[in-house]
């Protein structure tokens, strides 16, 4: 049985070479693919077109060469080459994706085969839809970053709106063309009236990391001069980082500092806000280990995803699962996708300034015993149902049922 994966994954040892790569997205792909690779009956081939845009101060024009990067026990990730110049990039990605998939499908074509794509990005999935007219294989689409609804886009102007609508339509064509789906949130299936089989995987965490943390001594909370609130993740409208800064400044909580780690389209604005306020520290883009260390050392972790943002109606904040293993209290907005199993593991707030201020102060004043109970509940939740081996088994079953 052959499984061909096309996504945006970069092996962790090389992630600094691709500064625009989302750590959460990379961990999501890595965790599931390692689980698939453990099944000896599956021949797994991984292709990737990593995000490698030039952020402010870095050149955005370059040629990315095809290379094979070691990933997991002899398995490589094949980085597809492309030219990072606007429309040339689109053309080169589509061309190399098509050639790579065609080559894999023609090799031992008698084998049962399944292609899995990370999201329905038309650059990666147009070739899949085209090849299905001529070749026999099954297709599973991971809907991790669904297109935003109600026509929202951060770009202004008629041209950008048309491009956005085109990309959204291409994404949804891939979703409807798939034999099966992996979604973060069941509401995506309901809203779009999708009839294909699907599974829900809202993220995962490494069991090894959890076990390491569990054997550490109990943490002592708020025994330092400052109460450190930490956000790690993508700096984008749907992650709510600018709204978090607004609430933090307006709440004016004595002794609290806000630490922000990450990169994204709001990176410049975040840096500007931090430069004007000594209580806000922007640490910039960091590697996975640094982000994890920051989570362990924090007094409070926060997922401030705006409840009313369209994408948060159908997506799940996968960063939340990463937070579960940190042994640190978590404050999170109550999104529709967050199930009842999280009620005893995190503290929710309703995305208003008043409730934000109340909940932060409540956590600051909680006893060490109460905080330890909260973080232990989070650790148990991560251990029992969110570790990657358990999540990847769900995907393996879907692959076998689909083929």
C-alpha positions, 0 to 999 in steps of 0.5 A: 500500500502506497501513501503519497503525502504533499504538504508544507512540512520541514524536518525540525532540524531544518526549520530555521532555513524556512523562517515562515514555517508555522511551528504548529502546522509543522508539528501537526504534520510531523506527528501524524506522518511519524505515526503512519511511518511506523506501519510497515505495511505502508510505503510512505513518500513525502513531498513538501513546498514549505512556506518561505516568504521573506519577512521584513528585512529579508530578501523575498526573491530566491530559488529553492532547489529540490532537496531531500531532508532526513525526517524519521528513521530513514524516511526523507522529506522531498522539498520541491523546487520553486522560484519565489517570484510572485506568479512564477512561484505559482507556476513552478509549484504546480509544475513540480507537484504534477511531475512528482505525483505523476512519477509516484503514481506511475511507479508500481501502478498496480499497488493501491495508492492514497494521496494525502494533501495538507489543506486544499491549496490549489497549488498542491491539489490541482494536480491531484484533481486532474490526475484522478481523471486518468489514474486510479487512487484515493484522495484524503484532504486534511482541512487544517486551515479552512478558507475564511468565510463571508469573503473576508481577506486582509488584502484590499482592492478588487484584484485581491478579492478576486484572487482570494475568491479564486483560491477559496473556490479551488480549496473547496473543489479539493474538499468536495473531490476528496474521498475522505477528510481530516478536519479539526472541527466537525462544524466544518462538515456541517456548515458545508454539508459534506457527505464524505467520510471524515475524522476529527483530529484537533492536534496532538502532542509527543508522548515522550515530552509529556512523560518528561514533564510528568517526572519533573518536580511540581512547579511553583507559580507566581513566585517571581517579581512579575507574572509572565503571560506568554503567547506563542504562535502565528501572528495573524488576525485569526490568532487574535494577537493584536486584540490580546495586546489591546486587552492587556494594555487596557486591563493594566494588571499590576505585575503582569508582563506579556511575552509574544513569540512568533511570526506572521503578517502582523509581525511588524505591528506587534513589534511596534506595539511592543516598542512602545510598551515596556510591559510587552516583550516581543521575542520574534520568530523562534525555533520549536525548542525555544517556544516550548521552553518559553511555555514551560517557564511561563506563569500563564499561557494564552490562546486569544483566538477571537470567537467571532472571526470566521475561521475560528468558527470552523477551525481548532486552535491547535496551539492549545494542545501543544500548551496542554503538555507544558505544566502551565495554566492556560487561558483560552477563548471558548471557541465552538470547536473546543469540546467539553473534555477541556473544561477541567483542563483550562480556564475559559474567557468570553473574549471581552476585556472585563472577563479577560481581566477577571480571569487573569487576576483569578489565576494570579490569585489561585493557590499552588495546589489549585494550579497544580490540579488544573495543570495535572488535568491538562496533562492527563487529557494530553496523555489519554487522548491527544498524543500523536500515536493515538491521533495517527492511528485514527488517520491510519484507520481512515486510510485503510478504510478509504483504500 
